[in-house]
Amino acid sequence: MTLTAGDILAAKDFKTKEIEVPAWGGSVFIRTFSGKDADIIEEASLEIKRGGSVKGLRSLFLILSVCDKEGNLLFDSSQAEAIEEKNGDALTLLMNEIMSLNFITEEEIDKLEKK
């Protein structure tokens, strides 16, 4: 079946995964990035590789990925500072799971840097 632009734009194409977060006493869902979100993460990753700041990276990952069961994002950028105040182990756990779900590896970041 050949897809039309309408078919593509209407597709529910985000993959979600439930992650247990022991520090928070429950689980949350994460989802794959949109193309726009992936661009934001790639740019942040390149900035870090160039020696830039890592401040706010974990909250950025959570803002762009933590969602409800239907894939609707739970946080927005106005909550970044509040997210950054949460348990560091929980934030790192989720960031690592988000990276895995989105196939983000050190190798991928190195490839971007070379481009």
N, C-alpha and C positions, 0 to 999 in steps of 0.2 A: 504494500500500500504506500503510495506516495503521499507525503504529508503536505498540507497547505500551510501558509503562514498562520492562518487562524488555528489550525490543529496544534501547531507548535506553541503558539502563545497561550492556548487554553490548557496545555498539558500540565498536570500536577506532577512535576518532575523532581521535587526535593525528596531526598532520602532522609529518614529520621532514625535515630537510635536512642534507646533509653539507657541512661548511665546512672548507676548507684553512686551517691556521694555520701559516704559514711559521716563526714564531718557535719553534714546538714541533716542527717537522720532520714534520708529519703532518696528519691531519684529525680532526675530531670531528663528532658529530651533535648537532643541536639540535632541540627539538620545541616545538610550540605549548604555551601555558599551559593549565592546567586553569582552571575558573572561579574556584576558590579562589586559585590563583596570580595570576590576573589582578587579583583584588581586592587582593592584597598589593602588586603593582606599582603599581596605581592609587593606593593610599594613600601609598606611598613617593613617587610622582611629585607628588602634591598637597602633601606635606610639603616637598618641595624647592621647589616653586613658592611656598610660603609663607615661604621663607627658611630652612628647616630644613637639616639636615646631609645631605650626599651620601655620607658615609663608608659604605663597604660596598655601594654600589649595584651596582657591577660584579659583585661576588661573589654578590649576591642574584640577579641575572639569570642567572648561570651555574648556581647551585644549582637554580633553578626550570626550567632548560631543557636543559642539556647532558646528553645521554643516550647510550645504546648504540643499535645499529641497530634494535632492537626498541622503542625509546622508553622504556626504563627509565632513570630518572635516575641519574647517576653520583655526584653529590655530595649531602651533607646539610649542615645549618647548622653542624655541629661543624667543618667544614672551611673556613668562611668566611675566617678569618685566613690560612690557608695559600694559598687562592686569591688573596687580596689581595696576596700577596707575589710573584705571577707577573708576567711581562712585561706592562707597561701597554698597549702597542700590541696585544698579543694579546687582552687582556681587552676593550679598546675595540672591536676588530674583532668579537669575538663578541657583545658587547652590542648593537652596531649591527645585526648580522645577526638577533639574537633580536628586537629591536624591529621590524625589517622583517617577519619571519615572523609576528609577532603583530599587525601593523598598528598599532603604537604610533607616533604622530607628535606633534609639538608641538601641532598643531591638536586632536588628541584630548585631550591633557592640558589644554589651555585650555578645552575643552568641559566636562570633569569639574570644573574649578575653578569654572565658572559655575553648576553644579548645586549 
